[in-house]
């Protein structure tokens, strides 16, 4: 999906269409994690997140709203990791 997003961004850039990818980490409060993530698993994952908390749906929604807004006039072909800093190391 990331390669497809970058390819699509390159193809559509001449038409001033921006394409970006959003890759959320542990986002609690969603049906997926309510069904498939145990408390023990969530707690272990949270202990490994630099911000020491899970994300929530609003964390993702705010980022998507920014990317869809007029404030994102010069970002395309990017991947936004919404994971509390997991990839910093």
N, C-alpha and C positions, 0 to 999 in steps of 0.2 A: 504494500500500500504506500509506503514512503517513497519508493522509486516511482510509482505511478503518479503520486502527488507532485513530485518534482518535475517529472516529464510533462504532466498536464500544465503545470505552472509555466514552463518554458514555451509550450505550444500556445498558450492563451495570453501570455504577456503582451504581444503586439496589439491585442484587442483590449488592453487595460483591464484584464480579468486576473485577479489574484487567487492563487490556490495555495493553501497551507494545510498541514496536518496537525491534529491535536492528539497527543498520546497520554491519556490519564494513567496514573498509577492506582494505588488503593483508594477508591472513592466509596466510602461507606454511606449508607442511606440510599442505596440503589437496590433494585430487585435482584440484580445479578449477585451482589455480595451477600444480600440477605439469604439467598438460596444456597450459594456455593462456598461461602467463607465461614469457617468456624471462628468462635471467639478466640481460641488459642492461636489459630493461624493469623488472624487480624492483629492480635497483640504482638506476636513475633515480628510481623512485617512492620508494625508501627515502631518497634524498638530499633529497627534498622533505618528508619527515615530520619534524616538530619533535623527536620522540623519537629520530630517526635509526636506527630499526629497523622491521622488519616485525612485525606481530602474529603470534601463533601460536594454534592452536585453544584452548589453555587460557585465553588472554585473553578469548575470547568465552564459553567455558563458564563461567568464574567470574562474568561479568556476568549471564548467563542464570540461573545458580544463585541469585544474589542477588535478581534480579527475581522468581524463583519462590518465594523463601523467606518466612518470617514476618517478616523484617526489612524487607521492602518492603510495609509496611502502608498507605502513603499516596502511592504513585507510581502514577499511571494516566494514559494518554493521552500518554505521553512517548516520545521517540525517543532512544535511547542510541547515540551515535556512538562506535564502537570503532575509532579510526583514528590513534592516536598524536598527536593534536592538529592534524590537517590543517586543520580548520575554525576554528582559533583566530584566524587573521588576518582 
